Structure formats: structure tokens, C-alpha cells
Amino acid sequence: MVLKKDGRREPFDRMKLVAGIKKACEKRPISVETIEKMVDALEARMQEGNEKEIPSTTIGEWVMNDLHDVDEVAYVRFASVYRSFKDINEFMAELQDLLKK
């Protein structure tokens, strides 16, 4: 089960995760195979933890870390939706952190 930010619980939905990653990777040179492997690795990581529930925030952080290694533009796209930046300053701070790394 996935524990959402608002406290709801819902079953893990692989297709929902794949769709979110694909949206971030749209028009980027990232193959569907790469995305599938990323999701496979995330699912394995969840299963290794043997937790009955996993916070959606944890899954989101894992996705962002993986995307950061694959494509920085896809990472920023995913982060902008996942972190719900309130204004351009928050977005710029994220970009500056990215540039430092």
C-alpha cells in the first residue's frame, strides 16, 4: 500500500508510476526500456523493505534520485510536479542545487 500525503492509502499502481515518469521524460532521449528498468528497480527496492505501507514521498524521492542520474531535464520536470513549487524562487533554488551537483 502507498501512504499518500493527505493520509489516504491506496494500492501501489505500477502503471501510474510509469505514466508519471514517462510524462517527465516526454521528448527527452530516454527509452521506454530505461523507464521500465527504473520502475523494476523501484519495485524491487519496495519489496526488499518488507514494509506493508510506503509513503508516496519516499517513492517520489527515489524517482527523483533515479531521474537525476538519467536526465536532468526529466528530473526538474518531475520535481516541479512532485514538490509543487509555490513560486519561481523555489523552482530556481532547485535548479541552483542541481547546478551545484
C-alpha positions in Angstrom: 0.0 0.0 0.0 1.1 3.6 -0.7 0.5 6.2 2.0 -0.4 9.4 0.3 0.5 12.9 1.5 -3.1 13.5 2.6 -3.2 10.4 4.7 -5.1 8.2 2.2 -3.9 4.7 1.4 -4.1 3.1 -2.0 -2.6 0.0 -3.6 0.7 0.5 -5.4 -0.1 1.1 -9.1 2.9 0.4 -11.4 1.2 1.9 -14.4 0.6 5.2 -12.6 4.2 5.4 -11.7 5.3 4.6 -15.2 2.9 7.2 -16.6 4.3 9.9 -14.3 7.9 9.1 -15.2 7.0 9.0 -18.9 5.4 12.4 -18.6 8.6 13.8 -17.1 10.7 12.2 -19.8 8.5 13.3 -22.7 10.6 14.5 -25.7 13.8 13.5 -24.0 16.2 10.9 -25.2 15.1 8.3 -22.7 13.9 4.9 -23.9 10.8 3.1 -22.6 13.2 0.3 -21.6 15.1 2.7 -19.4 11.9 3.8 -17.7 10.8 0.2 -17.2 14.1 -0.8 -15.7 13.9 2.2 -13.3 10.4 1.1 -12.2 11.5 -2.5 -11.9 14.3 -1.4 -9.6 12.0 0.8 -7.5 9.5 -2.1 -7.1 12.4 -4.4 -6.0 13.5 -1.8 -3.5 10.0 -1.6 -2.1 9.8 -5.4 -1.8 13.2 -5.6 -0.1 12.0 -3.2 2.6 9.2 -5.7 3.6 7.0 -2.7 4.6 3.3 -3.1 4.3 3.0 0.6 3.6 5.4 3.0 1.9 5.0 6.8 1.9 4.4 8.3 -1.5 7.1 10.9 -0.5 9.7 8.1 -0.3 8.7 6.8 -3.7 8.9 10.3 -5.2 12.4 10.9 -3.7 13.6 7.6 -5.2 12.2 8.5 -8.6 13.8 12.0 -8.4 17.2 10.4 -7.5 17.0 8.0 -10.4 15.9 10.7 -12.9 18.7 12.9 -11.7 21.2 10.2 -12.8 19.4 9.6 -16.1 18.3 13.1 -17.4 18.5 16.4 -15.5 15.6 17.9 -17.5 13.3 15.0 -16.7 14.4 15.3 -13.1 13.4 19.0 -13.0 10.1 18.3 -14.7 9.3 15.5 -12.2 10.4 17.6 -9.2 8.3 20.6 -10.3 5.2 18.5 -10.1 6.2 16.3 -7.2 7.4 19.2 -5.0 4.6 21.6 -6.1 6.8 24.7 -6.1 4.9 27.7 -4.8 6.8 30.2 -6.9 9.7 30.8 -9.2 12.1 31.3 -6.3 11.6 27.7 -5.1 12.0 26.5 -8.6 15.2 28.5 -9.0 16.6 27.2 -5.7 16.1 23.6 -7.0 17.8 24.5 -10.3 20.7 26.0 -8.4 21.1 22.9 -6.2 21.1 20.8 -9.4 23.9 23.0 -10.9 26.0 22.6 -7.7 25.9 18.9 -8.1 
